[in-house]
Amino acid sequence: MNMRIAVIGGTAVLFAGILGGWWLLTPAAERQDDPLPLAADAGLLPVPPVPPRVASGPDYEQCLQMIDTDPEGANNLADAWEATGGGDGAAHCRGLAQIALGDPEAGARVLDELGRKSKASALARASVYDQAVQAWLMADEPDRAFESATAALALSPDDADLLIDRSVAAATMERYLDAIDDLDRALKLDPKRFDALVLRAAAWRQEGKLDRAKADVDRAMAINPDYAEALLERGILRQRMGDGAGARADWEHAIELDPDSTTADLAEQNLALLEAGPERR
């Protein structure tokens, strides 16, 4: 999927943010008031899409290029252009600009409507729906994200990225088996997607299937041994299996690999709780 919104470093990090923290080391039924981490950082701006696009022409290009540096200007340009018949291009730019301005819900609504009404190709419409998925997740609306991903998959059923994105929405709603089903399909399409393997490991962990989770995270690390999200997840599994030293090593390595990331933040939190001892967990 080409036209994607940047959310905390990518889907794998997003999923790790939902499932990776120590507060989710215990099954959902055993948790009481544990806080969930943010699903995405709304301060990150959408990345201007690359082909396939829903429109063409200099106005479209100018509007998209303004989103990163001048989202308010892009939004104003899109509004004025839409009033004079800007069509799909103006609507697309307006939706992305709304997200960049910190209103992902408004942007997602625009993108969903565009996905339904656009006369662009099926692939382009699926890409717009995928951007809506990301925006709904930023707005903490996983049910709407799931609906948008399902609409996108109806247009592009063999898209591994879309399947992974829908798995994130499902997992956010604690529908872990649905997430696993989508990840199974994604991995049949691309068996070397180590990000999907880590996501499936996290979902299996939530289902209490630690052996399956470990098998997936081991496969992911065999493909990419320096994948910080895999180290975060393996550390959680090691802690759950009683290997505190191994968990510490994995979390410290994850921090070394990507010190300014959300993954590193989660690893640091888990390390702090590990040091605090069982009475503080």
Secondary structure, 3 states (H helix, E strand, C coil): CCCCCCCCCCHHHHHHHHHCCHHHCCCHHHCCCCCCCCCCCCCCCCCCCCCCCCCCCHHHHHHHHHHHHCHHHHHHHHHHHHHCCCHHHHHHHHHHHHHHCCCHHHHHHHHHHHHHHCCCCHHHHHHHHHHHHHHHHHCCCHHHHHHHHHHHHHHCCCCHHHHHHHHHHHHHCCCHHHHHHHHHHHHHHCCCCHHHHHHHHHHHHHCCCHHHHHHHHHHHHHHCCCCHHHHHHHHHHHHHCCCHHHHHHHHHHHHHHCCCCHHHHHHHHHHHHHHHCHHHC
